[in-house]
Amino acid sequence: QVQLVESGGGVVQAGGSLKLSCVASGDMSGIKAMAWHRQAPGTVRVLVAGLIGGVTTYYADPVKGRFTTSRDNAKNTLDLQMISLKPEDAGVYYCSAGTSWPTVRGYWGQGTQVSVSS
Protein backbone atom coordinates (compact mmCIF):
# COMPACT_ATOMS: atom_id res chain seq x y z
CA GLN A 1 0.00 0.00 0.00
CA VAL A 2 1.03 3.56 -0.72
CA GLN A 3 -0.14 6.59 1.21
CA LEU A 4 -0.02 10.08 -0.25
CA VAL A 5 -0.56 13.32 1.65
CA GLU A 6 -0.66 16.68 -0.11
CA SER A 7 -0.01 20.07 1.42
CA GLY A 8 0.74 23.63 0.38
CA GLY A 9 -2.56 24.77 -1.05
CA GLY A 10 -3.98 28.18 -0.28
CA VAL A 11 -5.30 31.43 -1.65
CA VAL A 12 -3.09 33.49 -3.95
CA GLN A 13 -3.59 36.44 -6.25
CA ALA A 14 -3.30 35.99 -9.99
CA GLY A 15 0.36 36.16 -10.93
CA GLY A 16 1.44 34.71 -7.61
CA SER A 17 3.16 31.47 -6.74
CA LEU A 18 2.51 28.38 -4.65
CA LYS A 19 4.41 25.20 -3.96
CA LEU A 20 2.53 21.98 -3.36
CA SER A 21 4.10 18.94 -1.77
CA CYS A 22 3.03 15.31 -1.73
CA VAL A 23 4.59 13.08 0.90
CA ALA A 24 4.65 9.43 -0.10
CA SER A 25 4.94 6.54 2.32
CA GLY A 26 4.54 2.79 2.20
CA ASP A 27 5.77 0.34 -0.39
CA MET A 28 6.87 2.46 -3.35
CA SER A 29 8.87 -0.31 -5.00
CA GLY A 30 6.35 -0.88 -7.80
CA ILE A 31 5.58 2.75 -8.46
CA LYS A 32 6.67 3.87 -11.93
CA ALA A 33 5.11 7.31 -12.08
CA MET A 34 3.66 10.04 -9.93
CA ALA A 35 1.48 12.90 -11.01
CA TRP A 36 -0.52 15.95 -10.10
CA HIS A 37 -4.13 16.36 -11.16
CA ARG A 38 -6.54 19.28 -10.80
CA GLN A 39 -10.27 19.19 -10.34
CA ALA A 40 -12.26 22.40 -10.55
CA PRO A 41 -15.88 22.50 -9.35
CA GLY A 42 -18.22 20.77 -11.79
CA THR A 43 -15.40 19.43 -13.94
CA VAL A 44 -13.51 16.20 -14.31
CA ARG A 45 -10.13 15.64 -12.77
CA VAL A 46 -7.38 16.43 -15.27
CA LEU A 47 -3.73 15.55 -15.41
CA VAL A 48 -1.54 18.61 -14.88
CA ALA A 49 2.00 17.32 -14.46
CA GLY A 50 3.81 14.05 -14.00
CA LEU A 51 7.12 12.45 -13.25
CA ILE A 52 7.83 9.18 -15.02
CA GLY A 53 10.53 6.83 -13.83
CA GLY A 54 11.82 9.53 -11.55
CA VAL A 55 13.39 11.23 -14.56
CA THR A 56 11.00 12.28 -17.31
CA THR A 57 8.55 15.09 -16.70
CA TYR A 58 5.24 15.78 -18.38
CA TYR A 59 3.22 18.99 -18.34
CA ALA A 60 -0.19 19.73 -19.75
CA ASP A 61 -0.05 22.51 -22.33
CA PRO A 62 -1.83 25.15 -20.19
CA VAL A 63 0.85 24.92 -17.47
CA LYS A 64 4.01 24.51 -19.52
CA GLY A 65 6.59 27.06 -18.55
CA ARG A 66 4.76 27.90 -15.31
CA PHE A 67 4.64 24.64 -13.35
CA THR A 68 7.57 22.45 -12.38
CA THR A 69 7.34 19.06 -10.72
CA SER A 70 10.25 17.39 -9.00
CA ARG A 71 11.01 14.59 -6.61
CA ASP A 72 12.89 15.05 -3.36
CA ASN A 73 14.13 11.55 -2.63
CA ALA A 74 15.53 12.48 0.76
CA LYS A 75 12.09 13.64 1.91
CA ASN A 76 10.17 11.19 -0.28
CA THR A 77 8.07 13.98 -1.68
CA LEU A 78 6.79 15.03 -5.07
CA ASP A 79 6.63 18.79 -5.34
CA LEU A 80 4.76 21.06 -7.72
CA GLN A 81 6.10 24.58 -8.00
CA MET A 82 3.51 26.86 -9.59
CA ILE A 83 4.29 30.39 -10.75
CA SER A 84 2.35 33.03 -12.67
CA LEU A 85 -0.87 31.50 -11.42
CA LYS A 86 -4.09 32.21 -13.30
CA PRO A 87 -7.70 31.99 -12.09
CA GLU A 88 -8.16 28.92 -14.30
CA ASP A 89 -5.46 27.12 -12.28
CA ALA A 90 -7.78 27.02 -9.28
CA GLY A 91 -9.16 23.75 -8.00
CA VAL A 92 -8.36 20.83 -5.78
CA TYR A 93 -4.96 19.40 -6.59
CA TYR A 94 -4.48 15.68 -6.10
CA CYS A 95 -1.27 13.71 -6.03
CA SER A 96 -1.32 10.22 -7.49
CA ALA A 97 1.06 7.31 -7.87
CA GLY A 98 0.81 4.33 -10.15
CA THR A 99 2.51 1.47 -11.92
CA SER A 100 2.06 2.86 -15.42
CA TRP A 101 1.95 6.09 -17.42
CA PRO A 102 -0.22 7.99 -18.28
CA THR A 103 -2.78 6.13 -16.21
CA VAL A 104 -1.30 7.18 -12.89
CA ARG A 105 -4.32 6.33 -10.79
CA GLY A 106 -3.37 3.51 -8.49
CA TYR A 107 -3.13 5.61 -5.35
CA TRP A 108 -4.49 9.05 -4.50
CA GLY A 109 -4.00 11.67 -1.86
CA GLN A 110 -6.85 13.57 -0.26
CA GLY A 111 -6.21 16.75 -2.25
CA THR A 112 -5.28 20.32 -1.40
CA GLN A 113 -7.27 23.38 -2.42
CA VAL A 114 -5.76 26.11 -4.57
CA SER A 115 -7.70 29.34 -5.03
CA VAL A 116 -6.54 32.11 -7.36
CA SER A 117 -8.15 35.51 -7.13
CA SER A 118 -8.18 37.84 -10.12
Secondary structure, 3 states (H helix, E strand, C coil): CEEEEEECCEEEECCCCEEEEEEEEECCCCCCEEEEEEECCCCCCEEEEEEECCCEEEECHHHCCCEEEEEECCCCEEEEEECCCCHHHCEEEEEEEECCCCCCCCEECCCEEEEEEC
